[in-house]
Amino acid sequence: MKHRAAKQQTKKQKILKGIGRIALVLFILYTLANTVYMLTSYHADETAKAALQSDDTVEITKTDYGYFFDGPSESDALIFYQGAKVDAPAYAPILHAIAAEGMDVLLVDMPYDLAIIKPNKADDVISQYSYENRYIGGHSLGGCMAAYYASDHADKFEGVILLAAYPAKEMGDDIRCISIYGSEDGILNRSKMAKAERYLPKDTEKYVLAGGNHGQFGNYGKQHGDRNATITASEQQKQTVELIMDWVRKR
């Protein structure tokens, strides 16, 4: 009996050790996959890198929070959150254009390119500048996190700019909002966006860019799962800048 019990105990120990090894392997694989995800992003293309250079109208500076696009405006500024897993400089073309049109831009570079990790990073930016009219916005998940921050700090902003994004909580009617996305967007969850309509300010201006897709608000190449746009990235961004600046000037 003792011999049989000892054999059963040994068998149980082997099983437990085997389970332990499997659990360790799964943990290592999970950690590796998570690390690869956290360190892998869509990178800025050559057009974006070129737009990250200063010119006669916009001076661009690398800062502790990201990048400062200093245009001719002395009163208006936009704090911008990048899309998930997108290199922040990929938005240089559209943000350079916005700054040139009359609204300085403070591009926030998020940890691991994920605004969800630090949605309150706007705090680091607001404390450094004094603008009469301050806006916050972003692309995709960055837009969602910008709206999330604005919902708790409506007194700090004139409005919110959502590019292929929607809010996850009530924003209230004390803040303005503009929502823009492309007709060919293959990433944006239309069902969730429709449900989030109730969180938007009642006077939100909404625009669908004919032929635009999800990724062309930035310059980082084709995004997995996105549809093919029927307009160029430069045209999509041109239309977006025009809509944003027209909306800003209505205040």
Secondary structure, DSSP 8 states (H G I E B T S, - for coil): -HHHHHHHHHHHHHHHHHHHHHHHHHHHHHHHHHHHHHH--B---HHHHHHTS--SS-EEEE-SSEEEEE-S-SSEEEEEE--TTB-GGGGHHHHHHHHHHT-EEEEE--GGG-GGG-GGGHHHHHTT---SEEEEEEETHHHHHHHHHHHH-GGG-SEEEEES---SS---SSSEEEEEEETT-SSS-HHHHHHGGGGS-TT-EEEEETT--SGGGS-S---TT----SS-HHHHHHHHHHHHHHHHHT-
